Amino acid sequence: MTIILSGVCSAQTLDKLIVGRVMQVELDYSLVFGIDKQMHFFSYSLISVVLGTLVLMVSDRKSMIQNISLLWMGLVAVGVIEEYRQYFLPNRSAELLDAVANLIGVTSGLAIPTLIFSIIVYRHQLITKLLVMYGVLLGSFLVGLLYLDERSFLTLKEPIKEKLRTLVAMIGG
C-alpha cells in the first residue's frame, strides 16, 4: 500500500521516514501486573497516604506543596534505592518494574491526601467545587460500569447486585 504525503511520497520514501522496524513484542502480563508489582504499589501507596497526611497536617498553607514535593522525592528515592539494595541480597532481585510500581504507588498515595487537603483549604473556590462535582460524576459512572461490565472481574451476589441496580437507577442510568 502506498501512502501519499503532500502529493509526492512513495512506499520506499515512507520506509526511510520510519525509524527502525516495527517489532513484535509480547507483554508478559503476569510479570508486569503480577501480585509482586501490586504489593509494591499498594504498600508504597499506603505509606505515602499516611506520611502525606502527617506532613500536610503539620504544614502551613505556604509550605504544603514544597513539603509534599520533598516527601515525594524522598519516598521515590527510597523505592529506587531499595531495588538496588535487593541486588546484593541472596534470593532477591532488583527489578525496574518494581521501582516503577513504587514510583506510581508513591505518586498516587500522595495525590489522595493532597487532593483532600486542597479541597478543604480551598473549598470556597470554584475549581474545588468543580473537582468535587467531577469526582461525584466520575464515581457514579464507574459504579455504573461495574454493573454493566460484560467481562466482569468481580462477581456480585444478587442482594448487592440489586442494590447496585437501584443505585444506578436513582443516579439516572
Buried (B, 14 or more C-beta within 10 A) or exposed (E): EEEEEEEEBEEEEBEEEEEEEEEEEEEEEEEEBEEBBEEBBBBBBEBBBEBBBEBBEEBEEEEBEEBBEEBBEEBBEBBBEBBEEBEEEEEEEBBEBBBBBBBBBBBBBBBBBBBBBBBEEBEEEEEBEEBEEEEEEEEBEEBBEBBEEEEEEEEBEEEEEEEBEEBBEEBEE
